[in-house]
Amino acid sequence: MTEQIYYEDAYLAEAEVTVTNIQPRNGGVVFFELDRTPFYPEGGGQPADQGTVETATGSIRVNTVRTQDGAILHEGKMTGTVEPGQAGTATIKWSRREKYMRMHSAGHLVHDVLMRSHPELKPVRGKHGDKAFLEYVGSLDAEVQSTLESEVNDEIAADHPIRTWSCTYDELVEMCGELPANLPTDKDLRVLKIGDFEPMPDGGVQVAKTGEIGHVVIHHITQEDGRVTIRYGVTND
């Protein structure tokens, strides 16, 4: 099992690692594993990290990372030679990591604020990349868009702490009540809690305080076939 050091420190941009497995493909592309990784694999609506792994004999430009059959697979383009057993330095593209941490935390804060006034909505899914959105079963009045944006940015200004940690499935049920049906029950899961809002399951990487998110903009709220879609973004203002 690869040590997931992005959970230990979401702000760690560089780490010493060892290549444990590498599989070459055509055109210099390789799939490889590390003993420990700072690269967040795509999941939970959050895009994967990118960056580089440098060894004494070569380097790999990491283009994407994903989980497969319990393994964390890094995919990239190799220059020179990189072999199993080699030590090296893994460096993530920090601007990308920070951007998507802010987007992900923003999405959860929008959800928390929305649930405060509209607990009847049932969350379906969300994406926290360049075209971020949240989707719910239910309906919303048209005037919610401006009030929701204002309330979310008030909570950002309050600079609430954002905590993440691991727990068992049973502990998560006790904290959160009803959970998504696709969550595994036989391994530790991740939890997110913003300020005094209710905790929720989440496997992503977050900023430490809401004040780091920036300014949230609610672009559109649309309704179709009994579902509400909230499209949002984050600016530095």
The 8 nearest C-alpha neighbors of each residue, nearest first, counted from 0:
[[1, 2, 70, 34, 69, 71, 35, 3],
 [0, 2, 34, 35, 3, 33, 71, 36],
 [1, 3, 35, 4, 36, 34, 0, 33],
 [4, 2, 5, 36, 6, 35, 1, 37],
 [3, 5, 7, 6, 37, 36, 2, 8],
 [6, 4, 9, 37, 8, 7, 3, 39],
 [7, 5, 4, 8, 3, 9, 204, 164],
 [6, 8, 4, 5, 9, 3, 11, 10],
 [9, 7, 5, 10, 11, 6, 4, 37],
 [8, 10, 5, 11, 6, 204, 7, 205],
 [9, 11, 8, 12, 5, 97, 206, 93],
 [12, 10, 8, 9, 13, 37, 5, 14],
 [11, 13, 91, 90, 10, 93, 37, 14],
 [14, 12, 90, 89, 11, 91, 88, 37],
 [15, 13, 89, 88, 16, 90, 37, 12],
 [14, 16, 88, 87, 89, 13, 17, 86],
 [15, 17, 87, 86, 88, 35, 14, 34],
 [18, 16, 86, 34, 33, 85, 87, 19],
 [17, 19, 33, 83, 84, 85, 20, 32],
 [20, 18, 83, 33, 32, 84, 34, 17],
 [21, 19, 32, 83, 31, 18, 22, 33],
 [20, 22, 31, 30, 83, 32, 23, 29],
 [21, 23, 30, 29, 31, 24, 20, 28],
 [24, 22, 29, 28, 30, 21, 27, 25],
 [23, 25, 28, 29, 27, 26, 22, 30],
 [26, 24, 27, 28, 23, 29, 76, 22],
 [27, 25, 28, 24, 76, 23, 29, 77],
 [26, 28, 77, 76, 25, 24, 29, 23],
 [27, 29, 76, 24, 26, 75, 25, 23],
 [30, 28, 23, 24, 22, 75, 74, 76],
 [29, 31, 74, 22, 73, 21, 72, 23],
 [30, 32, 21, 73, 20, 72, 22, 29],
 [31, 33, 20, 72, 19, 18, 73, 71],
 [34, 32, 18, 19, 35, 17, 36, 1],
 [33, 35, 1, 17, 19, 2, 16, 18],
 [36, 34, 2, 1, 33, 16, 3, 4],
 [35, 37, 38, 3, 4, 33, 2, 1],
 [36, 38, 5, 4, 39, 14, 3, 11],
 [39, 37, 48, 36, 40, 91, 5, 64],
 [38, 40, 48, 47, 37, 5, 41, 64],
 [41, 39, 65, 64, 47, 42, 38, 66],
 [42, 40, 47, 46, 65, 45, 64, 39],
 [43, 41, 44, 45, 40, 46, 203, 47],
 [42, 44, 45, 203, 202, 201, 41, 126],
 [43, 45, 126, 127, 42, 125, 46, 128],
 [44, 46, 127, 42, 43, 41, 128, 126],
 [47, 45, 41, 128, 44, 48, 42, 99],
 [48, 46, 41, 40, 39, 64, 63, 45],
 [47, 49, 39, 38, 96, 63, 91, 40],
 [48, 50, 62, 61, 92, 91, 63, 47],
 [51, 49, 91, 92, 61, 90, 60, 48],
 [52, 50, 60, 61, 90, 59, 89, 53],
 [51, 53, 89, 59, 88, 58, 90, 87],
 [54, 52, 58, 88, 87, 57, 51, 89],
 [55, 53, 87, 57, 56, 58, 86, 88],
 [54, 56, 57, 53, 87, 86, 85, 58],
 [57, 55, 80, 54, 79, 81, 58, 53],
 [58, 56, 79, 80, 54, 81, 78, 55],
 [57, 59, 53, 78, 52, 77, 54, 79],
 [60, 58, 77, 52, 76, 51, 75, 61],
 [59, 61, 51, 75, 76, 50, 62, 77],
 [60, 62, 75, 50, 49, 51, 74, 63],
 [63, 61, 75, 49, 74, 60, 50, 64],
 [62, 64, 74, 47, 61, 49, 73, 48],
 [65, 63, 73, 40, 47, 72, 74, 41],
 [66, 64, 40, 41, 72, 71, 67, 73],
 [65, 67, 71, 70, 72, 69, 40, 68],
 [66, 68, 70, 69, 71, 65, 72, 64],
 [69, 67, 70, 66, 71, 72, 65, 0],
 [68, 70, 67, 66, 71, 0, 1, 72],
 [71, 69, 67, 66, 68, 72, 0, 1],
 [70, 72, 66, 65, 32, 67, 73, 1],
 [73, 71, 65, 32, 64, 31, 66, 70],
 [74, 72, 64, 31, 30, 63, 32, 61],
 [75, 73, 30, 63, 61, 29, 62, 64],
 [76, 74, 61, 62, 60, 28, 29, 59],
 [75, 77, 28, 60, 59, 27, 29, 78],
 [78, 76, 59, 27, 58, 28, 75, 79],
 [77, 79, 58, 57, 59, 80, 76, 27],
 [80, 78, 57, 56, 77, 58, 81, 59],
 [81, 79, 57, 56, 78, 82, 77, 58],
 [80, 82, 57, 56, 58, 54, 79, 83],
 [81, 83, 85, 84, 80, 21, 18, 20],
 [84, 82, 19, 18, 20, 85, 21, 81],
 [83, 85, 18, 19, 17, 82, 86, 20],
 [86, 84, 18, 83, 17, 82, 87, 54],
 [87, 85, 17, 16, 54, 18, 84, 15],
 [86, 88, 54, 53, 16, 15, 17, 52],
 [87, 89, 15, 53, 52, 14, 16, 90],
 [88, 90, 52, 14, 13, 51, 15, 16],
 [91, 89, 13, 51, 50, 12, 52, 88],
 [90, 92, 50, 12, 93, 49, 13, 38],
 [93, 91, 50, 49, 95, 94, 96, 90],
 [92, 94, 96, 95, 91, 97, 12, 90],
 [95, 93, 97, 96, 92, 98, 99, 91],
 [94, 96, 98, 93, 97, 92, 99, 48],
 [97, 95, 93, 99, 98, 94, 100, 48],
 [98, 96, 100, 94, 95, 99, 93, 101],
 [99, 97, 95, 101, 96, 100, 94, 102],
 [98, 100, 102, 101, 96, 97, 103, 128],
 [101, 99, 205, 97, 103, 102, 98, 206],
 [100, 102, 212, 104, 99, 98, 103, 105],
 [103, 101, 99, 105, 100, 127, 104, 106],
 [104, 102, 127, 100, 106, 105, 101, 99],
 [103, 105, 107, 101, 106, 205, 102, 100],
 [106, 104, 102, 108, 103, 107, 101, 109],
 [107, 105, 109, 103, 104, 108, 110, 102],
 [106, 108, 110, 104, 109, 105, 111, 103],
 [107, 109, 111, 105, 110, 106, 112, 104],
 [110, 108, 106, 112, 107, 111, 151, 113],
 [109, 111, 107, 113, 108, 112, 114, 106],
 [112, 110, 108, 114, 113, 109, 107, 115],
 [111, 113, 115, 109, 114, 110, 108, 151],
 [112, 114, 110, 115, 111, 116, 117, 109],
 [115, 113, 118, 117, 111, 116, 112, 110],
 [114, 116, 112, 113, 117, 118, 111, 110],
 [115, 117, 114, 113, 118, 112, 119, 111],
 [116, 118, 114, 119, 113, 115, 120, 139],
 [119, 117, 114, 120, 116, 115, 113, 121],
 [118, 120, 117, 121, 137, 114, 116, 136],
 [121, 119, 137, 118, 136, 135, 117, 122],
 [120, 122, 136, 135, 119, 123, 137, 118],
 [123, 121, 135, 134, 124, 120, 136, 133],
 [124, 122, 135, 134, 121, 136, 125, 133],
 [125, 123, 134, 133, 122, 126, 135, 44],
 [124, 126, 133, 132, 44, 134, 127, 123],
 [127, 125, 44, 131, 132, 128, 45, 133],
 [126, 128, 131, 103, 45, 44, 102, 125],
 [129, 127, 131, 130, 126, 45, 46, 99],
 [128, 130, 131, 127, 232, 99, 102, 126],
 [131, 129, 128, 132, 127, 126, 230, 232],
 [130, 132, 127, 126, 128, 129, 231, 230],
 [131, 133, 230, 229, 126, 125, 231, 130],
 [132, 134, 125, 229, 228, 124, 230, 126],
 [133, 135, 228, 124, 123, 227, 125, 122],
 [136, 134, 122, 227, 123, 121, 226, 120],
 [135, 137, 226, 121, 120, 225, 227, 122],
 [138, 136, 120, 226, 225, 135, 227, 121],
 [137, 139, 227, 226, 225, 222, 140, 136],
 [140, 138, 141, 143, 137, 227, 222, 117],
 [139, 141, 142, 143, 138, 144, 220, 222],
 [140, 142, 143, 139, 144, 220, 221, 145],
 [143, 141, 144, 140, 145, 146, 139, 147],
 [142, 144, 146, 141, 147, 145, 140, 139],
 [145, 143, 147, 142, 146, 148, 217, 220],
 [146, 144, 148, 147, 143, 142, 149, 217],
 [145, 147, 149, 143, 148, 144, 150, 142],
 [148, 146, 150, 144, 149, 145, 143, 151],
 [149, 147, 151, 145, 146, 150, 217, 216],
 [148, 150, 146, 152, 147, 151, 153, 145],
 [149, 151, 153, 147, 152, 148, 146, 154],
 [152, 150, 154, 148, 153, 149, 109, 147],
 [151, 153, 155, 154, 149, 150, 156, 148],
 [152, 154, 150, 156, 155, 151, 149, 157],
 [155, 153, 157, 151, 152, 156, 150, 158],
 [154, 156, 209, 152, 210, 157, 153, 158],
 [155, 157, 153, 158, 154, 210, 152, 209],
 [156, 158, 154, 155, 159, 153, 210, 209],
 [159, 157, 210, 209, 156, 155, 208, 160],
 [158, 160, 194, 209, 208, 157, 161, 193],
 [161, 159, 208, 194, 193, 207, 162, 209],
 [162, 160, 193, 207, 208, 192, 194, 159],
 [163, 161, 192, 191, 160, 193, 164, 207],
 [164, 162, 191, 190, 192, 189, 161, 165],
 [163, 165, 190, 189, 166, 162, 191, 6],
 [166, 164, 189, 188, 187, 190, 167, 163],
 [165, 167, 187, 188, 170, 189, 171, 168],
 [168, 166, 187, 170, 169, 188, 171, 186],
 [167, 169, 171, 184, 170, 172, 188, 187],
 [170, 168, 172, 171, 167, 173, 184, 166],
 [171, 169, 173, 167, 172, 168, 166, 174],
 [170, 172, 168, 174, 169, 173, 175, 167],
 [173, 171, 176, 169, 175, 174, 170, 168],
 [172, 174, 170, 171, 175, 176, 169, 168],
 [175, 173, 171, 172, 176, 170, 198, 199],
 [174, 176, 172, 173, 171, 199, 177, 198],
 [175, 177, 172, 173, 174, 178, 171, 199],
 [178, 176, 175, 172, 179, 180, 173, 171],
 [177, 179, 180, 176, 172, 175, 182, 200],
 [180, 178, 181, 182, 177, 200, 123, 122],
 [179, 181, 182, 178, 183, 177, 184, 123],
 [180, 182, 179, 183, 178, 184, 200, 168],
 [181, 183, 180, 179, 184, 178, 168, 188],
 [184, 182, 185, 181, 186, 168, 188, 180],
 [183, 185, 168, 186, 182, 167, 169, 187],
 [184, 186, 183, 187, 168, 167, 188, 182],
 [187, 185, 184, 188, 167, 183, 168, 166],
 [186, 188, 167, 166, 165, 168, 189, 185],
 [187, 189, 165, 166, 167, 186, 168, 190],
 [188, 190, 165, 202, 201, 164, 200, 166],
 [189, 191, 200, 201, 163, 164, 199, 165],
 [192, 190, 163, 199, 198, 162, 201, 200],
 [191, 193, 198, 162, 161, 197, 194, 163],
 [194, 192, 161, 196, 160, 195, 162, 159],
 [195, 193, 159, 160, 196, 161, 192, 162],
 [194, 196, 193, 197, 192, 159, 198, 160],
 [197, 195, 193, 194, 198, 111, 192, 112],
 [196, 198, 192, 199, 195, 175, 193, 111],
 [199, 197, 192, 191, 175, 196, 190, 174],
 [198, 200, 191, 190, 175, 201, 197, 192],
 [201, 199, 190, 189, 191, 202, 198, 188],
 [202, 200, 190, 189, 203, 191, 199, 43],
 [201, 203, 189, 43, 200, 204, 190, 188],
 [204, 202, 201, 43, 205, 45, 42, 103],
 [203, 205, 100, 9, 6, 202, 206, 5],
 [206, 204, 100, 104, 207, 203, 103, 101],
 [205, 207, 100, 208, 101, 211, 104, 161],
 [206, 208, 161, 160, 205, 162, 209, 211],
 [209, 207, 160, 161, 210, 159, 158, 211],
 [208, 210, 155, 158, 159, 211, 212, 160],
 [209, 211, 158, 155, 208, 212, 156, 213],
 [210, 212, 209, 213, 208, 206, 101, 207],
 [213, 211, 101, 209, 210, 105, 214, 104],
 [212, 214, 235, 211, 234, 233, 236, 210],
 [213, 215, 234, 233, 236, 235, 152, 216],
 [216, 214, 233, 232, 152, 234, 213, 217],
 [215, 217, 232, 231, 218, 233, 148, 214],
 [216, 218, 231, 148, 219, 230, 144, 232],
 [219, 217, 231, 230, 216, 232, 220, 229],
 [220, 218, 230, 217, 229, 221, 231, 144],
 [219, 221, 229, 228, 230, 144, 227, 222],
 [220, 222, 228, 227, 219, 229, 223, 226],
 [223, 221, 227, 226, 228, 225, 138, 220],
 [222, 224, 226, 225, 227, 221, 228, 138],
 [225, 223, 226, 222, 227, 136, 137, 138],
 [224, 226, 137, 223, 136, 138, 222, 227],
 [227, 225, 136, 223, 137, 135, 222, 224],
 [226, 228, 222, 135, 134, 221, 138, 136],
 [229, 227, 134, 221, 220, 133, 222, 230],
 [228, 230, 220, 133, 132, 219, 231, 134],
 [231, 229, 132, 219, 218, 131, 217, 220],
 [230, 232, 217, 218, 216, 131, 132, 229],
 [231, 233, 216, 215, 131, 217, 234, 218],
 [232, 234, 215, 214, 216, 213, 102, 235],
 [235, 233, 214, 236, 213, 215, 232, 216],
 [234, 236, 213, 214, 233, 212, 215, 211],
 [235, 234, 214, 213, 233, 215, 212, 216]]
